[in-house]
Amino acid sequence: MHADPNQRDTSPSYDPVAHRVRAFGATVFAEFTALANATGAVNLGQGFPNFPAPDFVKEAAQAAIAADLNQYARSAGHPRLVNALAQVYSPLFGRTLDPMQEIVVTVGATEGIFATVQALVNPGDEVILIEPFYDSYPASVLMAGGTPVYVPLRGPVGSRSAAAWVLDIDELAAAITPRTKLILLNTPLNPLGKVYSRTELAAIATLVQAHNLTVLSDEVYEWMVYPPAEHVRIATLPGMWERTVTLGSAGKTFSVTGWKIGWAIAPPRLAHAVLMAHQWIPFAVSTPMQEAVAVALEQAEPRCYFAWLSALYQAKRDRLLGVLDDIGLTPMAPDGSYFIIVDTSKINVPVTGDSRRDVAVCRWLTGEIGVAAIPPSPFYSGPHQSLTDNMARFTFCKTDDMLEEAARRLQRVKIQR
Ligand SMILES: Cc1ncc(COP(=O)(O)O)c(C=O)c1O
């Protein structure tokens, strides 16, 4: 978890470099991927697909490099990609998107988050982060000099459905002050797998409009939504287009997380602000990879790619849910994303030193059982981290062979009921 890197230490031994390094800390993914590699564990921790990206997507990248699309791209995005994005998203947003003014291509959604926060947050501004949050959110807010204000979703660990975790709208309202600028929303939500309902989003939208706020809506898992759940974009609710920056990710959508291509969709005023920050961060994004993502998006509909992807993940979700249920870990069925939270309360693992229980359990799962999982406490601020003591996050964005091997190893956890 990040401490405030801007806080000054007045002691004579103050080392400003070490201070910032300590404040940001290493991501939980770095620790658990290294542990999985060192112990030979099946890595159901980090959310990257280990299966091949679709051939039509890879071939488009190879062709783009061969065609010498190898120089700097337009800062706001390669024209073919922003046009393809406008084609795909216009019907989803219920409006004709202007590819040149309402879309900014970013270095993955991660840069979209960073650039949006840099663009909109002044030092001293407050930004509401709904917990659990993706771990780059607080880092981005702190680097802009903003103050994160945390509002946790609340729900029972051990419930069968991610939908049981809800936002207390009064708690959200109470967290808003005259300094609040922005709310960061993530639907479908990593790590819970919750998909916000239209009613929940409408309640958030009412507060956003009443307090003149902006929403950053991180929708990188938009294509991993499992019926009957439905992905609702907060930008499409009445009065919200003008107030929302929506983020997407080619890494998630086309199983190419290493390409780091993402996008921000917003009205011209907000998109321009994001672009003004983006031009000083990477300036522009890899041209051949943008060309390839453009081709991928152009071909996605005719190939029924999005429906195929969601069906693929739904089958993997159901398979891992079955395994986790069988061994007695009471998984929470996600309505979206490719993550499953389980209830680890019946696993008996000693917690030593200053380690949190969820971290200790995930280290044990990785080292002793041979299946890596991610502890969710880094997705919470310090005071709320105890909410995750009995939680671990598994991902199912892996080959069937890998899920099979994980299932075999996890039998050793089998809990007597
Ligand atoms: C909620 C969320 N937002 C953003 C990202 C980062 O997306 P990208 O890989 O496109 O930078 C992730 C990746 O795991 C994520 O889970």
The ligand as a Tripos MOL2 file, in Angstrom:
@<TRIPOS>MOLECULE
LIG
   16    16     1     0     0
SMALL
NO_CHARGES

@<TRIPOS>ATOM
      1 C1         -9.1200   -2.5830  -12.9850 C.3       1 LIG1
      2 C2         -7.9270   -2.4820  -13.8590 C.ar      1 LIG1
      3 N1         -7.6580   -1.3110  -14.4650 N.ar      1 LIG1
      4 C3         -6.5870   -1.1750  -15.2580 C.ar      1 LIG1
      5 C4         -5.7320   -2.2240  -15.4860 C.ar      1 LIG1
      6 C5         -4.5380   -2.0190  -16.3610 C.3       1 LIG1
      7 O1         -4.8580   -2.1610  -17.7050 O.3       1 LIG1
      8 P1         -3.7200   -2.1200  -18.8110 P.3       1 LIG1
      9 O2         -3.0310   -3.4430  -18.7980 O.co2     1 LIG1
     10 O3         -4.4490   -1.8470  -20.0880 O.co2     1 LIG1
     11 O4         -2.7940   -1.0130  -18.4530 O.co2     1 LIG1
     12 C6         -5.9630   -3.4550  -14.8840 C.ar      1 LIG1
     13 C7         -5.0380   -4.5970  -15.0940 C.2       1 LIG1
     14 O5         -5.0540   -5.5750  -14.3890 O.2       1 LIG1
     15 C8         -7.0940   -3.5890  -14.0540 C.ar      1 LIG1
     16 O6         -7.3750   -4.7420  -13.4340 O.3       1 LIG1
@<TRIPOS>BOND
     1     1     2 1
     2     2     3 ar
     3     2    15 ar
     4     3     4 ar
     5     4     5 ar
     6     5     6 1
     7     5    12 ar
     8     6     7 1
     9     7     8 1
    10     8     9 2
    11     8    10 1
    12     8    11 1
    13    12    13 1
    14    12    15 ar
    15    13    14 2
    16    15    16 1
@<TRIPOS>SUBSTRUCTURE
     1 LIG1         1 GROUP 0 **** ****
